[in-house]
Amino acid sequence: MDTTIFETHESNVRSYCRSFPVVFDYAKGSILKSVEGREYLDFFCGAGALNYGHNNDLFKQRILDYIEQDSIIHSLDMYSVAKADFIEYFVRDILAPRGLDYKLQFTGPTGTNAVEASLKLARKYTKRTNVFALNGCFHGMTLGALALTTDLQQRAGGGVPLQNVVHCPAPYQYGDEHALRAIEDLLTDDHSGVEKPAAIVIETVQAEGGIHVFSDTYLQGIRSICDRHDILMIVDDIQVGCGRTGTFFSFERAGIVPDMAILSKSISGYGLPFSLVLIKPQFDIWEPGEHSGTFRGNTLAMIAGKAALELVHSGEIDRGTQAREAIVKDFLTQRIAPMSPDFAVRGVGLIWGIDTKDGALADKIVRNCFESGLIIERAGRASQVVKLMPSLVIPEEQLLQGLAIIEAAVKDALGVA
């Protein structure tokens, strides 16, 4: 199909279509099809919005049944049966078994809106304006979230000064101990020139930052700093939550409890827009309507999302992700890493990166993959990390097929047999 209609009339801001320049019209499981009928394996998953694959039959049927009954579709933040069912299941079967007690805030449907809400609430509660974030982080494209984000090109798009955020060293830059000490020094040195923050906002795995997995020790250290200095700990679980790391919440492995946690992307299960801020009850001091939005609380997303939570609660997702993690880790460390002394392999669960140390090389690998029928993207500084993010329920045969495509693509890019 001719893509002229898009290139002529759609804004230059379009991005992913430049890497995958075909028109898609079918998706099922881990397979996408173009209008010409060519199949592509999906190791991209809607940037993490499709952890459970495309058009899951159970999720789809729940949505169709709901629509067929002429049930409420748009309800702002009014009460609905769909919302009651989602909240009940989420609290009873996701939070309670993990010993978590959170209030649920249904924000506008994008992850960045949920980030903005968490920032506003942290500042309102503490009456402080400053916030700490980490080098290499990505938290969104609206101005508050963009102030947290460190990519210079993305920040330049804001067009105004991005203020009230101090960026601290990430643990992979100087080691856990030094990174934690740097934050401690900013808080305790009366000549640091830095105001005490309302919150420290982190990802437990920097995804767009290049697949950097933070250690349990580091995450526990951040929790300790926040406790000792009366600072809120906010975990952005937008991309690496909902089972991506092998547990529903990415912070579970560290045995910590954030003061707020942010979910979006795959929380709907079906790729529908949906975002949540989880808030410890003592911090929920919002006035009615103080953070609003016409499309807060996507009802169809709640229907599909509850079905996805049922799948999570069954244990199938965690077990399957952990089993597939072993396959991916073994393949990358045994077959890919030895191809170049410059390569580094990093990851957890089913989010992995091949750090090539060369943006042009990573671009060549990703383009080779696409030509061979695999959709995969890049991340990190200079976009030098090839980022693997297959579905958490991808059949093993398709997983191995995708890995074989990556191996062939790397060999071709390196010019080796």
HELIX and SHEET records of a PDB file:
HELIX    1   1 THR A    4  HIS A    9  1                                   6    
HELIX    2   2 TYR A   16  SER A   19  1                                   4    
HELIX    3   3 CYS A   45  GLY A   48  1                                   4    
HELIX    4   4 ASP A   57  GLU A   68  1                                  12    
HELIX    5   5 VAL A   81  TYR A   89  1                                   9    
HELIX    6   6 PHE A   90  LEU A   95  3                                   6    
HELIX    7   7 ALA A   96  ARG A   98  5                                   3    
HELIX    8   8 GLY A  111  THR A  126  1                                  16    
HELIX    9   9 LEU A  143  LEU A  148  1                                   6    
HELIX   10  10 LEU A  152  ALA A  156  1                                   5    
HELIX   11  11 PRO A  171  TYR A  174  1                                   4    
HELIX   12  12 ASP A  176  THR A  188  1                                  13    
HELIX   13  13 ASP A  216  HIS A  229  1                                  14    
HELIX   14  14 GLU A  252  ALA A  254  5                                   3    
HELIX   15  15 LYS A  265  SER A  268  5                                   4    
HELIX   16  16 PRO A  281  PHE A  283  5                                   3    
HELIX   17  17 THR A  299  HIS A  313  1                                  15    
HELIX   18  18 GLU A  316  PHE A  331  1                                  16    
HELIX   19  19 LEU A  332  ILE A  336  3                                   5    
HELIX   20  20 ALA A  337  MET A  339  5                                   3    
HELIX   21  21 GLY A  359  GLU A  371  1                                  13    
HELIX   22  22 ARG A  381  SER A  383  5                                   3    
HELIX   23  23 GLU A  396  LEU A  414  1                                  19    
SHEET    1   A 4 PHE A  24  LYS A  28  0                                        
SHEET    2   A 4 ILE A  31  SER A  34 -1                                        
SHEET    3   A 4 GLU A  39  ASP A  42 -1                                        
SHEET    4   A 4 LEU A 374  ILE A 375  1                                        
SHEET    1   B 7 LYS A 103  PHE A 106  0                                        
SHEET    2   B 7 LEU A 276  ILE A 279 -1                                        
SHEET    3   B 7 MET A 260  LEU A 263 -1                                        
SHEET    4   B 7 LEU A 232  ASP A 236  1                                        
SHEET    5   B 7 ALA A 199  ILE A 202  1                                        
SHEET    6   B 7 VAL A 131  LEU A 134  1                                        
SHEET    7   B 7 VAL A 165  CYS A 168  1                                        
SHEET    1   C 2 VAL A 205  GLN A 206  0                                        
SHEET    2   C 2 HIS A 212  VAL A 213 -1                                        
SHEET    1   D 4 ALA A 344  VAL A 348  0                                        
SHEET    2   D 4 ILE A 351  ASP A 355 -1                                        
SHEET    3   D 4 VAL A 385  LEU A 388 -1                                        
SHEET    4   D 4 GLU A 377  ALA A 379 -1                                        
END                                                                             
